[in-house]
Amino acid sequence: MPDASTLSPLILSASRATDIPACRLDWFLDALNQGGCVWRNPFNGKTVWVSFARARVIVFWSKNAAPLMPHLARIEQSGLAPFFQLTVNDYTREGFEPGVPPLEARVAAFRELAERYGKDRVVWRFDPLLLSRTTPVEELLRRVAALGDRLHPYTSRLVFSFADLHAYPRAARRCAAVHADIREFEPAEMTAFAAGLAPHLTRWKIPAATCGETLDLSRYGIVKNACIDAQTFLRLGLLTHEEARAVAKKDPGQRRACGCTLSKDIGAYRTCSLGCVYCYA
């Protein structure tokens, strides 16, 4: 249904607003058949048609990418190169992510995607880091290290953020409702986490980066991330030099501390059924 209100992005984000592979796969496959989708602005209600015709890269954000796997060839045949931002957290004991598959299944899916596309196209996110009664800084470090020992051969980067609850009242209320003493990090605790992570990064020989954080952790070898990055896609051969230049500026629709370059998110808020207590969406 293309009309005057049509966007034709080079990079699709699928999606910061919802887990499309886990919860909206049928909708996405239908959009792929149609060559695009309707996107509704959550702030003013206006709709636009997002055409997939010019799109070259699609970034999947997911905690459960397994349902997507049988459809990857079809996605590639449509001219889209998949890139993955995969969140593999370990809050199993606490039940903070009630709708995600068991940890073993998520690790297996991560490895399968890396074996298919290479570790540079599969980013490991432990995101967000959530302080609670049973997950103090030391325990979070232990869990990240245990997962990193398994995942580091299959990724080229770890991305993390510190849970930001004050800015998201709905998430704060959900966290309070589980009576786990969930709270935000103090700056000293952020620094302690970074210091504890640094030796593992050296051992794994992968870098780490923060997502949407203002605190400078560079002295621990931790940089600020661009989760969607034109230069990364250029380096991987997913965009041409001309295409990378066209999307090289900071995405104005993202938070001030976000380093992402231009893309178009095609997800809709409140359509994810995973039920994560800390979810900002």
C-alpha positions in Angstrom: 0.0 0.0 0.0 2.7 2.5 -0.9 1.6 6.1 -1.0 2.9 9.6 -0.3 3.7 8.5 3.3 6.3 5.9 2.4 9.7 5.3 3.9 12.4 3.3 2.0 15.2 2.6 4.6 18.4 0.9 3.9 18.5 -0.7 7.3 15.5 -2.3 9.1 15.5 -2.7 12.9 13.3 -5.6 14.0 12.9 -4.5 16.6 13.6 -2.4 19.6 9.9 -2.3 20.4 9.1 -6.0 20.5 10.7 -9.4 20.0 9.7 -10.1 16.4 11.4 -13.6 16.0 9.8 -14.8 19.2 6.4 -13.1 19.2 5.6 -11.5 15.8 7.1 -13.9 13.3 3.9 -14.5 11.3 3.4 -10.8 11.0 6.9 -10.3 9.8 6.7 -13.1 7.2 3.5 -11.5 5.9 5.3 -8.2 5.7 8.1 -9.8 3.8 5.5 -11.2 1.3 4.0 -7.7 0.9 7.4 -6.0 0.5 6.8 -3.8 3.5 4.6 -3.0 6.4 2.6 -0.3 8.1 4.3 1.4 11.0 2.4 3.5 13.5 4.1 6.2 15.4 3.5 5.5 19.1 3.6 9.2 20.0 1.2 10.8 17.5 -0.6 7.7 16.0 0.3 8.6 12.4 1.1 5.7 10.1 3.6 5.3 7.3 4.3 2.5 4.8 7.8 1.1 5.3 9.0 -0.3 2.0 11.6 -3.1 2.1 12.6 -2.5 -1.5 15.8 -0.6 -0.8 16.6 -2.4 2.5 19.9 -4.2 2.6 20.4 -5.1 6.3 17.9 -6.3 8.8 18.9 -6.2 12.5 17.0 -8.7 14.6 16.8 -8.0 18.3 15.7 -11.1 20.1 15.8 -13.4 23.2 14.6 -16.3 21.2 15.7 -16.4 17.6 15.0 -20.1 17.1 11.6 -19.7 15.4 13.3 -17.5 12.8 15.8 -20.0 11.7 13.7 -22.0 9.2 13.0 -18.7 7.4 16.5 -17.3 7.1 17.0 -18.4 3.5 13.7 -16.8 2.5 14.9 -13.5 4.2 18.2 -13.6 2.3 16.4 -14.3 -1.0 14.5 -11.1 -0.5 17.7 -9.2 -0.5 18.1 -8.7 3.2 21.3 -9.5 5.1 20.4 -10.6 8.7 22.4 -9.2 11.6 21.7 -10.3 15.2 21.6 -8.6 18.5 20.8 -11.6 20.7 20.1 -11.2 24.4 21.2 -14.2 26.4 20.8 -13.4 30.1 20.7 -15.8 33.0 17.9 -14.8 35.3 16.5 -18.3 35.3 16.5 -18.7 39.1 14.7 -15.4 39.6 12.1 -15.9 36.8 12.6 -12.3 35.6 12.1 -13.5 32.0 9.2 -15.9 32.3 8.6 -16.3 28.5 12.1 -17.1 27.3 13.2 -20.7 26.5 15.6 -22.6 28.8 19.1 -21.3 28.8 20.5 -24.3 27.1 18.2 -23.8 24.1 19.1 -20.1 23.8 22.8 -20.9 23.9 22.3 -23.6 21.2 20.4 -21.1 19.0 23.2 -18.5 19.4 25.8 -21.0 18.4 23.8 -22.1 15.4 23.4 -18.6 14.1 27.1 -17.8 14.6 28.1 -21.0 12.7 25.9 -19.9 9.8 26.8 -16.2 9.6 30.1 -15.9 11.5 30.7 -14.4 14.9 30.9 -10.8 13.6 27.2 -10.9 12.8 26.0 -12.3 16.1 26.3 -9.9 19.0 25.9 -11.2 22.6 23.9 -8.9 24.9 23.6 -9.5 28.6 21.1 -6.7 28.9 20.1 -5.2 31.2 22.2 -6.0 34.2 19.6 -6.2 37.0 20.6 -5.8 40.7 18.3 -7.7 43.1 18.4 -9.6 46.3 19.8 -12.6 44.6 21.9 -10.8 41.9 24.3 -8.5 43.5 27.3 -7.3 41.5 29.4 -10.4 42.4 26.7 -12.8 41.3 26.0 -11.0 38.1 29.8 -11.2 37.3 29.7 -14.9 38.0 26.8 -15.4 35.6 28.2 -13.3 32.9 31.5 -15.1 33.2 29.9 -18.5 33.0 27.9 -17.5 29.9 30.9 -15.8 28.3 33.0 -19.0 28.7 30.4 -20.7 26.5 29.6 -17.9 24.0 32.9 -16.1 23.4 34.0 -18.4 20.5 30.7 -17.5 18.7 30.7 -13.7 19.0 33.0 -10.7 18.5 31.4 -8.5 21.2 29.6 -8.4 24.5 27.1 -5.5 24.9 25.5 -4.7 28.3 23.6 -1.9 30.0 22.6 -1.1 33.6 18.9 -1.3 34.2 17.3 2.1 34.0 14.1 2.0 36.0 13.5 5.6 37.1 12.9 6.6 33.5 10.4 3.8 32.9 7.6 3.9 35.5 5.8 0.8 34.1 9.0 -1.2 34.3 9.6 0.0 37.8 6.2 -1.0 38.9 6.6 -4.5 37.4 10.0 -4.9 39.1 8.5 -3.8 42.5 5.7 -6.3 42.1 8.0 -9.4 42.1 9.3 -8.4 45.5 12.9 -9.2 44.6 14.4 -5.9 45.8 15.3 -4.9 42.3 17.1 -1.6 42.1 19.3 0.5 39.9 23.1 0.5 40.1 25.0 3.2 41.9 28.0 4.6 40.0 30.4 2.7 42.3 28.7 -0.5 41.5 28.9 0.1 37.8 32.6 0.7 38.1 33.0 -2.5 40.2 31.2 -4.5 37.6 33.4 -3.1 34.8 36.5 -3.8 36.8 35.4 -7.4 37.5 34.5 -8.0 33.8 37.8 -6.7 32.4 39.9 -9.8 33.2 37.3 -12.0 31.5 37.4 -9.9 28.4 41.1 -10.3 28.2 40.8 -14.0 28.6 38.1 -14.3 26.0 39.8 -11.9 23.6 36.6 -10.0 22.8 35.7 -6.4 23.6 32.7 -5.2 25.6 30.5 -2.1 25.1 27.7 -0.3 26.9 24.4 0.4 25.3 22.9 3.9 26.0 25.1 4.6 29.0 26.8 7.9 29.8 29.4 6.6 32.3 32.9 6.4 30.8 34.3 2.9 31.4 37.1 3.1 28.9 39.8 2.6 31.5 38.5 -1.0 31.7 38.6 -1.5 28.0 34.8 -1.0 27.7 33.6 1.4 25.0 30.2 3.0 24.1 28.4 0.9 21.6 26.6 1.6 18.3 24.3 -1.4 18.1 23.3 -0.4 14.6 26.4 0.9 12.9 26.9 1.8 9.3 30.7 1.3 9.5 30.3 -2.2 10.9 27.9 -3.2 8.0 30.4 -1.6 5.5 33.3 -3.6 7.0 31.2 -6.8 6.8 30.3 -6.2 3.2 26.6 -5.8 3.9 26.5 -2.2 2.7 28.4 -0.4 -0.1 30.4 2.7 0.6 27.7 4.9 -0.8 25.0 3.1 1.2 27.1 3.4 4.4 27.5 7.2 3.9 23.8 7.6 3.4 23.0 6.2 6.9 26.2 7.3 8.7 24.6 10.0 10.9 23.3 9.4 14.4 19.7 8.2 14.5 17.8 11.2 15.9 14.9 8.9 17.1 17.1 7.3 19.8 18.3 8.3 23.2 21.0 11.0 23.5 23.6 8.4 24.7 22.7 6.0 21.9 25.4 5.6 19.3 23.3 4.0 16.6 23.3 5.2 13.0 20.2 5.6 10.9 17.7 2.7 10.6 13.9 2.3 10.6 12.4 0.2 13.4 9.3 -1.7 12.3 8.1 -3.1 15.6 5.1 -2.1 17.8 5.1 -1.6 21.5 3.1 -3.9 23.8 3.1 -6.8 21.3 5.7 -8.9 23.1 4.5 -11.8 25.2 7.8 -12.8 26.9 6.8 -11.0 30.1 10.2 -9.8 31.2 9.7 -7.8 34.4 12.2 -5.1 33.5 11.0 -4.5 30.0 11.0 -0.8 29.0 8.6 -1.2 26.0 
